[in-house]
Each structure stands twice: as structure tokens, then as C-alpha cells.
Amino acid sequence: MALGSELEAARPAMILRAIANKIGGKSFKDLADQEYLFMGDGAPTSDNSTGNPAKIKVIYWDYTNDDIYVCTTWASASSHTWTKVWD
């Protein structure tokens, strides 16, 4: 099954599992340990060192609202942007 068809009408947890499987069968823990996946209660904050992803293409799952964000720009701990990709 293609990743695109897996994402149709999927919930964020299912999407994250599909992404993890496509990049070497990694688990949530593996992705979190490698700092590609952050999870939290509420939306991440752009341009704030508290929500610093340290690189682009990092995924953040707001498990309270079931939203997914991706860091789309990163220059420093205080200069980065989280973009909502799943609402």
C-alpha cells in the first residue's frame, strides 16, 4: 500500500506510524531519540527557544488536539517556524 493511500482519512497517530514505517521501520521512540519527532500537549511555539527543534523537517505531534506540525525553517533556537500540516 502506498503511503498516500494510508494517509487518506487517517488520524495523526496513524500518519506518524506510516511515516516511521517508511523510514526504516522506526518506532516513535527511535524517531524521538534521534530528535525527528517531538510530542507535546498543545501547539509548538515558533521563534522561541522552548520549542526549538534544532533543524528543519522535524515533526511535532500535538496529541491533545491531534495536530501535526513540521519545522519548515530553522536558523537558530530563537528563529524557526513550525507549520501546521494536519488539522
PyMOL Python script that loads the backbone (N, CA, C, O; Angstrom):
from pymol import cmd

cmd.read_pdbstr("""\
ATOM      1  N   MET A   1       0.850  -1.182   0.000  1.00  0.00           N
ATOM      2  CA  MET A   1       0.000   0.000   0.000  1.00  0.00           C
ATOM      3  C   MET A   1       0.890   1.238   0.000  1.00  0.00           C
ATOM      4  O   MET A   1       1.850   1.307   0.768  1.00  0.00           O
ATOM      5  N   ALA A   2       0.590   2.200  -0.836  1.00  0.00           N
ATOM      6  CA  ALA A   2       1.362   3.435  -0.926  1.00  0.00           C
ATOM      7  C   ALA A   2       1.085   4.315   0.284  1.00  0.00           C
ATOM      8  O   ALA A   2       0.003   4.264   0.868  1.00  0.00           O
ATOM      9  N   LEU A   3       2.071   5.119   0.652  1.00  0.00           N
ATOM     10  CA  LEU A   3       1.920   5.989   1.804  1.00  0.00           C
ATOM     11  C   LEU A   3       0.729   6.925   1.619  1.00  0.00           C
ATOM     12  O   LEU A   3      -0.010   7.168   2.573  1.00  0.00           O
ATOM     13  N   GLY A   4       0.528   7.458   0.405  1.00  0.00           N
ATOM     14  CA  GLY A   4      -0.586   8.379   0.155  1.00  0.00           C
ATOM     15  C   GLY A   4      -1.925   7.771   0.493  1.00  0.00           C
ATOM     16  O   GLY A   4      -2.768   8.434   1.097  1.00  0.00           O
ATOM     17  N   SER A   5      -2.143   6.513   0.115  1.00  0.00           N
ATOM     18  CA  SER A   5      -3.430   5.890   0.403  1.00  0.00           C
ATOM     19  C   SER A   5      -3.590   5.606   1.886  1.00  0.00           C
ATOM     20  O   SER A   5      -4.711   5.567   2.394  1.00  0.00           O
ATOM     21  N   GLU A   6      -2.476   5.406   2.585  1.00  0.00           N
ATOM     22  CA  GLU A   6      -2.543   5.188   4.033  1.00  0.00           C
ATOM     23  C   GLU A   6      -2.970   6.454   4.757  1.00  0.00           C
ATOM     24  O   GLU A   6      -3.550   6.389   5.841  1.00  0.00           O
ATOM     25  N   LEU A   7      -2.681   7.613   4.156  1.00  0.00           N
ATOM     26  CA  LEU A   7      -2.957   8.875   4.828  1.00  0.00           C
ATOM     27  C   LEU A   7      -4.383   9.363   4.635  1.00  0.00           C
ATOM     28  O   LEU A   7      -4.844  10.227   5.382  1.00  0.00           O
ATOM     29  N   GLU A   8      -5.079   8.834   3.663  1.00  0.00           N
ATOM     30  CA  GLU A   8      -6.445   9.258   3.418  1.00  0.00           C
ATOM     31  C   GLU A   8      -7.324   8.926   4.623  1.00  0.00           C
ATOM     32  O   GLU A   8      -7.429   7.770   5.034  1.00  0.00           O
ATOM     33  N   ALA A   9      -7.939   9.941   5.169  1.00  0.00           N
ATOM     34  CA  ALA A   9      -8.852   9.799   6.301  1.00  0.00           C
ATOM     35  C   ALA A   9      -8.182   9.182   7.533  1.00  0.00           C
ATOM     36  O   ALA A   9      -8.851   8.577   8.370  1.00  0.00           O
ATOM     37  N   ALA A  10      -6.881   9.337   7.638  1.00  0.00           N
ATOM     38  CA  ALA A  10      -6.147   8.786   8.781  1.00  0.00           C
ATOM     39  C   ALA A  10      -6.086   9.809   9.910  1.00  0.00           C
ATOM     40  O   ALA A  10      -6.249  11.011   9.698  1.00  0.00           O
ATOM     41  N   ARG A  11      -5.849   9.307  11.093  1.00  0.00           N
ATOM     42  CA  ARG A  11      -5.627  10.173  12.252  1.00  0.00           C
ATOM     43  C   ARG A  11      -4.137  10.427  12.382  1.00  0.00           C
ATOM     44  O   ARG A  11      -3.350   9.641  11.855  1.00  0.00           O
ATOM     45  N   PRO A  12      -3.710  11.490  13.062  1.00  0.00           N
ATOM     46  CA  PRO A  12      -2.287  11.793  13.181  1.00  0.00           C
ATOM     47  C   PRO A  12      -1.432  10.636  13.703  1.00  0.00           C
ATOM     48  O   PRO A  12      -0.326  10.426  13.204  1.00  0.00           O
ATOM     49  N   ALA A  13      -1.907   9.890  14.681  1.00  0.00           N
ATOM     50  CA  ALA A  13      -1.116   8.769  15.189  1.00  0.00           C
ATOM     51  C   ALA A  13      -0.859   7.746  14.088  1.00  0.00           C
ATOM     52  O   ALA A  13       0.230   7.178  14.004  1.00  0.00           O
ATOM     53  N   MET A  14      -1.858   7.513  13.248  1.00  0.00           N
ATOM     54  CA  MET A  14      -1.698   6.580  12.134  1.00  0.00           C
ATOM     55  C   MET A  14      -0.711   7.133  11.108  1.00  0.00           C
ATOM     56  O   MET A  14       0.087   6.386  10.542  1.00  0.00           O
ATOM     57  N   ILE A  15      -0.768   8.438  10.873  1.00  0.00           N
ATOM     58  CA  ILE A  15       0.149   9.068   9.933  1.00  0.00           C
ATOM     59  C   ILE A  15       1.584   8.937  10.435  1.00  0.00           C
ATOM     60  O   ILE A  15       2.483   8.586   9.671  1.00  0.00           O
ATOM     61  N   LEU A  16       1.798   9.217  11.717  1.00  0.00           N
ATOM     62  CA  LEU A  16       3.149   9.114  12.273  1.00  0.00           C
ATOM     63  C   LEU A  16       3.670   7.686  12.195  1.00  0.00           C
ATOM     64  O   LEU A  16       4.850   7.479  11.911  1.00  0.00           O
ATOM     65  N   ARG A  17       2.823   6.708  12.439  1.00  0.00           N
ATOM     66  CA  ARG A  17       3.250   5.310  12.307  1.00  0.00           C
ATOM     67  C   ARG A  17       3.627   4.995  10.866  1.00  0.00           C
ATOM     68  O   ARG A  17       4.622   4.314  10.619  1.00  0.00           O
ATOM     69  N   ALA A  18       2.833   5.490   9.906  1.00  0.00           N
ATOM     70  CA  ALA A  18       3.122   5.254   8.493  1.00  0.00           C
ATOM     71  C   ALA A  18       4.452   5.887   8.104  1.00  0.00           C
ATOM     72  O   ALA A  18       5.242   5.274   7.385  1.00  0.00           O
ATOM     73  N   ILE A  19       4.707   7.107   8.572  1.00  0.00           N
ATOM     74  CA  ILE A  19       5.982   7.770   8.289  1.00  0.00           C
ATOM     75  C   ILE A  19       7.127   6.977   8.891  1.00  0.00           C
ATOM     76  O   ILE A  19       8.134   6.738   8.225  1.00  0.00           O
ATOM     77  N   ALA A  20       6.985   6.570  10.137  1.00  0.00           N
ATOM     78  CA  ALA A  20       8.039   5.806  10.805  1.00  0.00           C
ATOM     79  C   ALA A  20       8.334   4.506  10.062  1.00  0.00           C
ATOM     80  O   ALA A  20       9.497   4.130   9.912  1.00  0.00           O
ATOM     81  N   ASN A  21       7.304   3.824   9.600  1.00  0.00           N
ATOM     82  CA  ASN A  21       7.495   2.577   8.859  1.00  0.00           C
ATOM     83  C   ASN A  21       8.216   2.808   7.540  1.00  0.00           C
ATOM     84  O   ASN A  21       9.012   1.971   7.115  1.00  0.00           O
ATOM     85  N   LYS A  22       7.950   3.921   6.894  1.00  0.00           N
ATOM     86  CA  LYS A  22       8.563   4.217   5.594  1.00  0.00           C
ATOM     87  C   LYS A  22      10.033   4.602   5.733  1.00  0.00           C
ATOM     88  O   LYS A  22      10.780   4.515   4.757  1.00  0.00           O
ATOM     89  N   ILE A  23      10.462   5.020   6.903  1.00  0.00           N
ATOM     90  CA  ILE A  23      11.873   5.381   7.069  1.00  0.00           C
ATOM     91  C   ILE A  23      12.592   4.342   7.917  1.00  0.00           C
ATOM     92  O   ILE A  23      13.232   4.656   8.920  1.00  0.00           O
ATOM     93  N   GLY A  24      12.465   3.118   7.489  1.00  0.00           N
ATOM     94  CA  GLY A  24      13.234   2.049   8.107  1.00  0.00           C
ATOM     95  C   GLY A  24      12.551   1.341   9.247  1.00  0.00           C
ATOM     96  O   GLY A  24      13.224   0.715  10.067  1.00  0.00           O
ATOM     97  N   GLY A  25      11.236   1.416   9.331  1.00  0.00           N
ATOM     98  CA  GLY A  25      10.527   0.698  10.379  1.00  0.00           C
ATOM     99  C   GLY A  25      10.831   1.207  11.770  1.00  0.00           C
ATOM    100  O   GLY A  25      10.772   0.448  12.737  1.00  0.00           O
ATOM    101  N   LYS A  26      11.151   2.468  11.881  1.00  0.00           N
ATOM    102  CA  LYS A  26      11.494   3.039  13.181  1.00  0.00           C
ATOM    103  C   LYS A  26      10.237   3.235  14.035  1.00  0.00           C
ATOM    104  O   LYS A  26       9.136   3.420  13.517  1.00  0.00           O
ATOM    105  N   SER A  27      10.425   3.191  15.320  1.00  0.00           N
ATOM    106  CA  SER A  27       9.326   3.409  16.252  1.00  0.00           C
ATOM    107  C   SER A  27       9.249   4.894  16.626  1.00  0.00           C
ATOM    108  O   SER A  27      10.149   5.669  16.302  1.00  0.00           O
ATOM    109  N   PHE A  28       8.171   5.278  17.307  1.00  0.00           N
ATOM    110  CA  PHE A  28       8.081   6.639  17.822  1.00  0.00           C
ATOM    111  C   PHE A  28       9.302   6.951  18.681  1.00  0.00           C
ATOM    112  O   PHE A  28       9.879   8.034  18.583  1.00  0.00           O
ATOM    113  N   LYS A  29       9.689   5.999  19.518  1.00  0.00           N
ATOM    114  CA  LYS A  29      10.830   6.217  20.408  1.00  0.00           C
ATOM    115  C   LYS A  29      12.108   6.443  19.620  1.00  0.00           C
ATOM    116  O   LYS A  29      12.888   7.333  19.959  1.00  0.00           O
ATOM    117  N   ASP A  30      12.342   5.648  18.565  1.00  0.00           N
ATOM    118  CA  ASP A  30      13.531   5.835  17.732  1.00  0.00           C
ATOM    119  C   ASP A  30      13.561   7.235  17.127  1.00  0.00           C
ATOM    120  O   ASP A  30      14.591   7.908  17.138  1.00  0.00           O
ATOM    121  N   LEU A  31      12.404   7.664  16.595  1.00  0.00           N
ATOM    122  CA  LEU A  31      12.339   8.997  15.998  1.00  0.00           C
ATOM    123  C   LEU A  31      12.558  10.080  17.039  1.00  0.00           C
ATOM    124  O   LEU A  31      13.238  11.070  16.772  1.00  0.00           O
ATOM    125  N   ALA A  32      11.995   9.903  18.206  1.00  0.00           N
ATOM    126  CA  ALA A  32      12.168  10.885  19.281  1.00  0.00           C
ATOM    127  C   ALA A  32      13.620  10.909  19.755  1.00  0.00           C
ATOM    128  O   ALA A  32      14.170  11.982  20.000  1.00  0.00           O
ATOM    129  N   ASP A  33      14.244   9.743  19.886  1.00  0.00           N
ATOM    130  CA  ASP A  33      15.641   9.670  20.316  1.00  0.00           C
ATOM    131  C   ASP A  33      16.566  10.374  19.324  1.00  0.00           C
ATOM    132  O   ASP A  33      17.572  10.964  19.719  1.00  0.00           O
ATOM    133  N   GLN A  34      16.222  10.312  18.037  1.00  0.00           N
ATOM    134  CA  GLN A  34      17.033  10.958  17.003  1.00  0.00           C
ATOM    135  C   GLN A  34      16.588  12.398  16.758  1.00  0.00           C
ATOM    136  O   GLN A  34      17.089  13.060  15.850  1.00  0.00           O
ATOM    137  N   GLU A  35      15.666  12.869  17.553  1.00  0.00           N
ATOM    138  CA  GLU A  35      15.161  14.233  17.525  1.00  0.00           C
ATOM    139  C   GLU A  35      14.509  14.608  16.196  1.00  0.00           C
ATOM    140  O   GLU A  35      14.663  15.731  15.716  1.00  0.00           O
ATOM    141  N   TYR A  36      13.778  13.660  15.605  1.00  0.00           N
ATOM    142  CA  TYR A  36      12.974  13.941  14.424  1.00  0.00           C
ATOM    143  C   TYR A  36      11.497  14.039  14.771  1.00  0.00           C
ATOM    144  O   TYR A  36      10.687  14.471  13.950  1.00  0.00           O
ATOM    145  N   LEU A  37      11.154  13.644  15.966  1.00  0.00           N
ATOM    146  CA  LEU A  37       9.761  13.666  16.385  1.00  0.00           C
ATOM    147  C   LEU A  37       9.671  14.189  17.807  1.00  0.00           C
ATOM    148  O   LEU A  37      10.315  13.678  18.724  1.00  0.00           O
ATOM    149  N   PHE A  38       8.857  15.219  17.965  1.00  0.00           N
ATOM    150  CA  PHE A  38       8.558  15.746  19.284  1.00  0.00           C
ATOM    151  C   PHE A  38       7.065  15.583  19.505  1.00  0.00           C
ATOM    152  O   PHE A  38       6.285  15.657  18.556  1.00  0.00           O
ATOM    153  N   MET A  39       6.667  15.368  20.723  1.00  0.00           N
ATOM    154  CA  MET A  39       5.252  15.268  21.061  1.00  0.00           C
ATOM    155  C   MET A  39       4.984  16.172  22.244  1.00  0.00           C
ATOM    156  O   MET A  39       5.831  16.329  23.124  1.00  0.00           O
ATOM    157  N   GLY A  40       3.823  16.756  22.263  1.00  0.00           N
ATOM    158  CA  GLY A  40       3.508  17.603  23.387  1.00  0.00           C
ATOM    159  C   GLY A  40       2.032  17.915  23.490  1.00  0.00           C
ATOM    160  O   GLY A  40       1.228  17.554  22.630  1.00  0.00           O
ATOM    161  N   ASP A  41       1.708  18.591  24.564  1.00  0.00           N
ATOM    162  CA  ASP A  41       0.348  18.993  24.886  1.00  0.00           C
ATOM    163  C   ASP A  41       0.161  20.429  24.405  1.00  0.00           C
ATOM    164  O   ASP A  41       0.528  21.372  25.105  1.00  0.00           O
ATOM    165  N   GLY A  42      -0.406  20.596  23.219  1.00  0.00           N
ATOM    166  CA  GLY A  42      -0.599  21.926  22.648  1.00  0.00           C
ATOM    167  C   GLY A  42       0.365  22.205  21.515  1.00  0.00           C
ATOM    168  O   GLY A  42       1.321  21.463  21.288  1.00  0.00           O
ATOM    169  N   ALA A  43       0.096  23.287  20.811  1.00  0.00           N
ATOM    170  CA  ALA A  43       0.879  23.658  19.632  1.00  0.00           C
ATOM    171  C   ALA A  43       2.286  24.097  20.020  1.00  0.00           C
ATOM    172  O   ALA A  43       2.486  24.678  21.086  1.00  0.00           O
ATOM    173  N   PRO A  44       3.276  23.815  19.142  1.00  0.00           N
ATOM    174  CA  PRO A  44       4.638  24.295  19.404  1.00  0.00           C
ATOM    175  C   PRO A  44       4.712  25.795  19.143  1.00  0.00           C
ATOM    176  O   PRO A  44       3.857  26.351  18.453  1.00  0.00           O
ATOM    177  N   THR A  45       5.719  26.442  19.688  1.00  0.00           N
ATOM    178  CA  THR A  45       5.877  27.880  19.548  1.00  0.00           C
ATOM    179  C   THR A  45       7.040  28.194  18.618  1.00  0.00           C
ATOM    180  O   THR A  45       8.165  27.754  18.853  1.00  0.00           O
ATOM    181  N   SER A  46       6.766  28.958  17.559  1.00  0.00           N
ATOM    182  CA  SER A  46       7.824  29.396  16.655  1.00  0.00           C
ATOM    183  C   SER A  46       8.645  30.499  17.309  1.00  0.00           C
ATOM    184  O   SER A  46       8.159  31.228  18.174  1.00  0.00           O
ATOM    185  N   ASP A  47       9.893  30.605  16.882  1.00  0.00           N
ATOM    186  CA  ASP A  47      10.801  31.665  17.333  1.00  0.00           C
ATOM    187  C   ASP A  47      10.904  31.769  18.854  1.00  0.00           C
ATOM    188  O   ASP A  47      10.913  32.862  19.420  1.00  0.00           O
ATOM    189  N   ASN A  48      10.981  30.613  19.495  1.00  0.00           N
ATOM    190  CA  ASN A  48      11.092  30.564  20.943  1.00  0.00           C
ATOM    191  C   ASN A  48      11.999  29.390  21.292  1.00  0.00           C
ATOM    192  O   ASN A  48      11.789  28.283  20.796  1.00  0.00           O
ATOM    193  N   SER A  49      12.987  29.608  22.124  1.00  0.00           N
ATOM    194  CA  SER A  49      13.948  28.546  22.421  1.00  0.00           C
ATOM    195  C   SER A  49      13.311  27.341  23.104  1.00  0.00           C
ATOM    196  O   SER A  49      13.871  26.246  23.061  1.00  0.00           O
ATOM    197  N   THR A  50      12.145  27.522  23.736  1.00  0.00           N
ATOM    198  CA  THR A  50      11.460  26.400  24.371  1.00  0.00           C
ATOM    199  C   THR A  50      10.989  25.368  23.354  1.00  0.00           C
ATOM    200  O   THR A  50      11.029  24.167  23.620  1.00  0.00           O
ATOM    201  N   GLY A  51      10.542  25.834  22.186  1.00  0.00           N
ATOM    202  CA  GLY A  51      10.073  24.926  21.139  1.00  0.00           C
ATOM    203  C   GLY A  51      11.104  24.700  20.053  1.00  0.00           C
ATOM    204  O   GLY A  51      10.741  24.450  18.904  1.00  0.00           O
ATOM    205  N   ASN A  52      12.382  24.782  20.389  1.00  0.00           N
ATOM    206  CA  ASN A  52      13.464  24.706  19.419  1.00  0.00           C
ATOM    207  C   ASN A  52      13.664  23.291  18.876  1.00  0.00           C
ATOM    208  O   ASN A  52      14.028  22.394  19.636  1.00  0.00           O
ATOM    209  N   PRO A  53      13.435  23.069  17.577  1.00  0.00           N
ATOM    210  CA  PRO A  53      13.636  21.742  17.002  1.00  0.00           C
ATOM    211  C   PRO A  53      15.086  21.465  16.619  1.00  0.00           C
ATOM    212  O   PRO A  53      15.442  20.307  16.397  1.00  0.00           O
ATOM    213  N   ALA A  54      15.930  22.482  16.536  1.00  0.00           N
ATOM    214  CA  ALA A  54      17.358  22.385  16.211  1.00  0.00           C
ATOM    215  C   ALA A  54      17.660  22.030  14.757  1.00  0.00           C
ATOM    216  O   ALA A  54      18.830  21.937  14.388  1.00  0.00           O
ATOM    217  N   LYS A  55      16.643  21.831  13.923  1.00  0.00           N
ATOM    218  CA  LYS A  55      16.844  21.571  12.496  1.00  0.00           C
ATOM    219  C   LYS A  55      15.489  21.593  11.795  1.00  0.00           C
ATOM    220  O   LYS A  55      14.446  21.561  12.449  1.00  0.00           O
ATOM    221  N   ILE A  56      15.505  21.649  10.474  1.00  0.00           N
ATOM    222  CA  ILE A  56      14.246  21.609   9.732  1.00  0.00           C
ATOM    223  C   ILE A  56      13.798  20.163   9.547  1.00  0.00           C
ATOM    224  O   ILE A  56      14.556  19.228   9.803  1.00  0.00           O
ATOM    225  N   LYS A  57      12.577  19.997   9.107  1.00  0.00           N
ATOM    226  CA  LYS A  57      11.947  18.710   8.816  1.00  0.00           C
ATOM    227  C   LYS A  57      11.648  17.874  10.056  1.00  0.00           C
ATOM    228  O   LYS A  57      11.404  16.672   9.950  1.00  0.00           O
ATOM    229  N   VAL A  58      11.664  18.492  11.212  1.00  0.00           N
ATOM    230  CA  VAL A  58      11.300  17.814  12.449  1.00  0.00           C
ATOM    231  C   VAL A  58       9.774  17.829  12.568  1.00  0.00           C
ATOM    232  O   VAL A  58       9.132  18.823  12.228  1.00  0.00           O
ATOM    233  N   ILE A  59       9.207  16.745  13.043  1.00  0.00           N
ATOM    234  CA  ILE A  59       7.762  16.613  13.174  1.00  0.00           C
ATOM    235  C   ILE A  59       7.372  16.816  14.641  1.00  0.00           C
ATOM    236  O   ILE A  59       8.038  16.310  15.545  1.00  0.00           O
ATOM    237  N   TYR A  60       6.304  17.550  14.862  1.00  0.00           N
ATOM    238  CA  TYR A  60       5.767  17.748  16.207  1.00  0.00           C
ATOM    239  C   TYR A  60       4.310  17.317  16.199  1.00  0.00           C
ATOM    240  O   TYR A  60       3.521  17.772  15.371  1.00  0.00           O
ATOM    241  N   TRP A  61       3.966  16.445  17.115  1.00  0.00           N
ATOM    242  CA  TRP A  61       2.583  15.979  17.245  1.00  0.00           C
ATOM    243  C   TRP A  61       1.979  16.576  18.506  1.00  0.00           C
ATOM    244  O   TRP A  61       2.419  16.286  19.618  1.00  0.00           O
ATOM    245  N   ASP A  62       0.968  17.411  18.321  1.00  0.00           N
ATOM    246  CA  ASP A  62       0.178  17.952  19.427  1.00  0.00           C
ATOM    247  C   ASP A  62      -0.894  16.903  19.717  1.00  0.00           C
ATOM    248  O   ASP A  62      -1.948  16.886  19.081  1.00  0.00           O
ATOM    249  N   TYR A  63      -0.612  16.029  20.684  1.00  0.00           N
ATOM    250  CA  TYR A  63      -1.508  14.899  20.937  1.00  0.00           C
ATOM    251  C   TYR A  63      -2.810  15.299  21.611  1.00  0.00           C
ATOM    252  O   TYR A  63      -3.745  14.499  21.657  1.00  0.00           O
ATOM    253  N   THR A  64      -2.895  16.506  22.131  1.00  0.00           N
ATOM    254  CA  THR A  64      -4.143  16.971  22.726  1.00  0.00           C
ATOM    255  C   THR A  64      -5.169  17.329  21.647  1.00  0.00           C
ATOM    256  O   THR A  64      -6.345  16.986  21.757  1.00  0.00           O
ATOM    257  N   ASN A  65      -4.707  18.021  20.610  1.00  0.00           N
ATOM    258  CA  ASN A  65      -5.603  18.473  19.544  1.00  0.00           C
ATOM    259  C   ASN A  65      -5.497  17.624  18.280  1.00  0.00           C
ATOM    260  O   ASN A  65      -6.185  17.894  17.295  1.00  0.00           O
ATOM    261  N   ASP A  66      -4.644  16.602  18.298  1.00  0.00           N
ATOM    262  CA  ASP A  66      -4.406  15.734  17.137  1.00  0.00           C
ATOM    263  C   ASP A  66      -3.974  16.524  15.908  1.00  0.00           C
ATOM    264  O   ASP A  66      -4.469  16.289  14.806  1.00  0.00           O
ATOM    265  N   ASP A  67      -3.040  17.468  16.103  1.00  0.00           N
ATOM    266  CA  ASP A  67      -2.486  18.257  15.012  1.00  0.00           C
ATOM    267  C   ASP A  67      -1.027  17.861  14.807  1.00  0.00           C
ATOM    268  O   ASP A  67      -0.344  17.460  15.750  1.00  0.00           O
ATOM    269  N   ILE A  68      -0.557  17.977  13.565  1.00  0.00           N
ATOM    270  CA  ILE A  68       0.834  17.692  13.251  1.00  0.00           C
ATOM    271  C   ILE A  68       1.461  18.948  12.653  1.00  0.00           C
ATOM    272  O   ILE A  68       0.873  19.600  11.790  1.00  0.00           O
ATOM    273  N   TYR A  69       2.655  19.273  13.120  1.00  0.00           N
ATOM    274  CA  TYR A  69       3.419  20.422  12.641  1.00  0.00           C
ATOM    275  C   TYR A  69       4.770  19.921  12.132  1.00  0.00           C
ATOM    276  O   TYR A  69       5.271  18.888  12.576  1.00  0.00           O
ATOM    277  N   VAL A  70       5.353  20.676  11.189  1.00  0.00           N
ATOM    278  CA  VAL A  70       6.697  20.388  10.702  1.00  0.00           C
ATOM    279  C   VAL A  70       7.491  21.681  10.792  1.00  0.00           C
ATOM    280  O   VAL A  70       6.984  22.754  10.466  1.00  0.00           O
ATOM    281  N   CYS A  71       8.733  21.574  11.233  1.00  0.00           N
ATOM    282  CA  CYS A  71       9.602  22.746  11.247  1.00  0.00           C
ATOM    283  C   CYS A  71      10.033  23.008   9.808  1.00  0.00           C
ATOM    284  O   CYS A  71      10.748  22.204   9.209  1.00  0.00           O
ATOM    285  N   THR A  72       9.595  24.138   9.258  1.00  0.00           N
ATOM    286  CA  THR A  72       9.854  24.438   7.846  1.00  0.00           C
ATOM    287  C   THR A  72      11.023  25.390   7.635  1.00  0.00           C
ATOM    288  O   THR A  72      11.595  25.423   6.546  1.00  0.00           O
ATOM    289  N   THR A  73      11.385  26.155   8.637  1.00  0.00           N
ATOM    290  CA  THR A  73      12.589  26.984   8.567  1.00  0.00           C
ATOM    291  C   THR A  73      13.276  26.938   9.921  1.00  0.00           C
ATOM    292  O   THR A  73      12.621  26.885  10.962  1.00  0.00           O
ATOM    293  N   TRP A  74      14.599  26.958   9.895  1.00  0.00           N
ATOM    294  CA  TRP A  74      15.361  26.980  11.138  1.00  0.00           C
ATOM    295  C   TRP A  74      16.660  27.725  10.911  1.00  0.00           C
ATOM    296  O   TRP A  74      17.424  27.382  10.008  1.00  0.00           O
ATOM    297  N   ALA A  75      16.917  28.731  11.714  1.00  0.00           N
ATOM    298  CA  ALA A  75      18.177  29.466  11.677  1.00  0.00           C
ATOM    299  C   ALA A  75      18.877  29.399  13.031  1.00  0.00           C
ATOM    300  O   ALA A  75      20.105  29.364  13.107  1.00  0.00           O
ATOM    301  N   SER A  76      18.078  29.380  14.095  1.00  0.00           N
ATOM    302  CA  SER A  76      18.634  29.308  15.445  1.00  0.00           C
ATOM    303  C   SER A  76      17.519  28.923  16.413  1.00  0.00           C
ATOM    304  O   SER A  76      16.364  28.752  16.021  1.00  0.00           O
ATOM    305  N   ALA A  77      17.889  28.790  17.673  1.00  0.00           N
ATOM    306  CA  ALA A  77      16.898  28.428  18.696  1.00  0.00           C
ATOM    307  C   ALA A  77      15.782  29.457  18.783  1.00  0.00           C
ATOM    308  O   ALA A  77      14.651  29.124  19.139  1.00  0.00           O
ATOM    309  N   SER A  78      16.096  30.708  18.458  1.00  0.00           N
ATOM    310  CA  SER A  78      15.074  31.751  18.557  1.00  0.00           C
ATOM    311  C   SER A  78      14.576  32.212  17.186  1.00  0.00           C
ATOM    312  O   SER A  78      13.873  33.218  17.093  1.00  0.00           O
ATOM    313  N   SER A  79      14.931  31.491  16.127  1.00  0.00           N
ATOM    314  CA  SER A  79      14.477  31.854  14.791  1.00  0.00           C
ATOM    315  C   SER A  79      14.153  30.598  13.987  1.00  0.00           C
ATOM    316  O   SER A  79      15.000  30.066  13.269  1.00  0.00           O
ATOM    317  N   HIS A  80      12.908  30.136  14.123  1.00  0.00           N
ATOM    318  CA  HIS A  80      12.433  28.950  13.414  1.00  0.00           C
ATOM    319  C   HIS A  80      10.912  29.019  13.283  1.00  0.00           C
ATOM    320  O   HIS A  80      10.247  29.778  13.989  1.00  0.00           O
ATOM    321  N   THR A  81      10.379  28.213  12.368  1.00  0.00           N
ATOM    322  CA  THR A  81       8.946  28.270  12.111  1.00  0.00           C
ATOM    323  C   THR A  81       8.352  26.860  12.108  1.00  0.00           C
ATOM    324  O   THR A  81       8.839  25.967  11.415  1.00  0.00           O
ATOM    325  N   TRP A  82       7.299  26.683  12.890  1.00  0.00           N
ATOM    326  CA  TRP A  82       6.503  25.461  12.872  1.00  0.00           C
ATOM    327  C   TRP A  82       5.298  25.718  11.966  1.00  0.00           C
ATOM    328  O   TRP A  82       4.603  26.722  12.125  1.00  0.00           O
ATOM    329  N   THR A  83       5.053  24.815  11.021  1.00  0.00           N
ATOM    330  CA  THR A  83       3.923  24.927  10.103  1.00  0.00           C
ATOM    331  C   THR A  83       2.981  23.764  10.329  1.00  0.00           C
ATOM    332  O   THR A  83       3.398  22.606  10.296  1.00  0.00           O
ATOM    333  N   LYS A  84       1.704  24.068  10.561  1.00  0.00           N
ATOM    334  CA  LYS A  84       0.710  23.001  10.750  1.00  0.00           C
ATOM    335  C   LYS A  84       0.466  22.318   9.416  1.00  0.00           C
ATOM    336  O   LYS A  84       0.156  22.973   8.421  1.00  0.00           O
ATOM    337  N   VAL A  85       0.608  20.995   9.399  1.00  0.00           N
ATOM    338  CA  VAL A  85       0.382  20.226   8.174  1.00  0.00           C
ATOM    339  C   VAL A  85      -0.801  19.278   8.290  1.00  0.00           C
ATOM    340  O   VAL A  85      -1.224  18.679   7.301  1.00  0.00           O
ATOM    341  N   TRP A  86      -1.329  19.142   9.492  1.00  0.00           N
ATOM    342  CA  TRP A  86      -2.504  18.289   9.694  1.00  0.00           C
ATOM    343  C   TRP A  86      -3.355  18.914  10.775  1.00  0.00           C
ATOM    344  O   TRP A  86      -2.865  19.204  11.866  1.00  0.00           O
ATOM    345  N   ASP A  87      -4.612  19.121  10.484  1.00  0.00           N
ATOM    346  CA  ASP A  87      -5.523  19.749  11.436  1.00  0.00           C
ATOM    347  C   ASP A  87      -6.621  18.781  11.776  1.00  0.00           C
ATOM    348  O   ASP A  87      -7.506  19.105  12.568  1.00  0.00           O
TER     349      ASP A  87
END
""", "prot")
cmd.dss("prot")
cmd.show_as("cartoon", "prot")
cmd.util.cbc("prot")
cmd.orient("prot")
